Amino acid sequence: MVAALLDRLGVNPALYQRGKQPVYTPIDGSQIGTVQWEGAAEVEQHVTRAEYAFQIWRKVPAPRRGELVRQFGDLL
């Protein structure tokens, strides 16, 4: 089903196989990193974990969440 949709859109399904895929910057075309393509089961697991984490995160007071986000930004 997904392969058929990609085909109709003119997208090569081989580009979206599991495994690491390079990420390129549009500035000069150089590779800046990689991403890991996942299957449906892995994506479902990630979503479930994110939903669980959100239940905890939303209990943190907004000022504290803001401070944590700022600290993460400083690390970048």
N, C-alpha and C positions, 0 to 999 in steps of 0.2 A: 504494500500500500504506500509506504513512504517512498520507496524507489520509484513507483509510478508517478507520484506527485513531483518528485525531483525531476524526473524525465520530462514531464509536461512543462515544467518551468525552465527546461533547458540546462539543468544543473547536473553535473556528472556525479552520480552517487558514490563513486570510488573516492571522491574527495572527502567523504564523511564516514569513513570506516573507523572502527575503534583504533585507538592508539594515539600517539602524540602527533600533533599537527603544528607546523611552524606558524608563527604570527609575524607579519611584516609591517613595518611602518610605512604609511603613505608618503612620508616626507622624502625618503630616498630609496625605498624598497628593501632596505636591509632588515634582516631578521632580528626581532627584539625579544623573542621568547617563544614558548610553546604552550599549547593547551592540550589537555587530555580529553579526547572524545569518549563518551560513555554510552553504554546501552541503556535501554528503557529501565531495566531493573536497578541499575546503579543510580540513574537519575531519580527514581522513586525513593531510593534510600536517602539520597542527599536532601530531597524535599522533606521527607519525614523528619530527618535530623534538624533541618532548618526550622520546621514548625515547632519542634520541641524546644529548640533554643529560643525561639521568639516568645514562647510562654514564660520563660525565665527572664529574658531581656525586658519584656514589657513591665515587669514588676520593679525594675530599677527606676528610681526617681529620675525624671527628665533632666534635671541639672547634672546628675551624676553620669547619665548616658552621654550628655553633651561633652562633659569633661573627658570621658573615655574616648569618644570619637576624636576630640581635639588631640589627645595624646597619640592615638593611632596616626593621625595626620602628621604630627611632628616626626614620627618614626619614618615616614615616607620621605 
